[in-house]
């Protein structure tokens, strides 16, 4: 199945602005993030902390709905899903 991934701000520098990822049926959001992190050290460091946990500050939106870190393993992907990766909001 195909999942569209959009990356914003600093994530765009690592993953590009948009990509289509091929995943097996029944794959979870956690599996997608692990696959993305496996591409290179910068990708892994951007997504996961030293304990292998998804970084707290990452904002994950699946089909425009925010997904909490606790839901990653339980969130099953479907063909055509859209994931957006946002860094923390900052500024003034």
N, C-alpha and C positions, 0 to 999 in steps of 0.2 A: 504494500500500500504506500501511497505517497503522502508525505507530510510537508507542508510549507513552513519554513522557519524564517522569521524576520528578526533581524538584530538591529539594535539601536545604540547610538553613542559609542562607548568604548568596545562593546561587543561587535559592532560593525567592523572595527579594525581587525578583529580576530576571525570572525566567521563570514564576513561579507554582509551586504545589506539583506540579501535574500537567497535562500537555497531550497531545493526540493530534496528531501531525504526519503530514501526507500527503507521501509521497515516491514518486518514480518507481521502478519495478522496476529492480533492479540498483544502486540508490544505495548509496554507502558511508557508513560512520560519519563520515568526514571531511566528506562532502557535507552530512550532517545538521547537523554542528556549524557549518559555514559558513553554512548557511541560518538557523540560530538566531542567529548573530552578526550577520547582516545586518539584523536587526530594529531595532536601535538601538545607540548608542555604548556604553551600559552593558553590553549583552550582548556586544559585540565585546571590550571591555576585560576582561570577566570570563573569557572563554574563550581569548583569544589575546594574546600579547605584542606588542611593537612591531614585531617581525620577521614577524608573521603565523603564528607557531608556537603550537600549543596549549600553554597554560601547564603547566609541569611538575607543579605541585602538585594539579592537578585529578585526582580519582579517577573513572574512567569504568567503570561496570559494565553490560555488555550481557548480558541474561538471567542475571544474578547471577554473571557471570564477568568478572573484571577485564581490561580491555583496555589495553595499553601504547600510548603515543603512536606508536610505530613501526608499529603494526598498523592505524592508522586508515584509511589509504588502501586496505589489503588486506581490510578487514572489510566484507563485503557484508551489507546489511540484508535482512531478510525480513518479510513481513506478520506483524504481531502481536509483533514484537520489543519488548523493554522496555529502555530506557536509563535508568540512574540517574546523576545528577551529584552528586558529593560534593566539598566543599572539603577542605583538609587537616585531619587530625585534630590537635587541640591541646588543651592544658589540663593540669591537674595535680591 
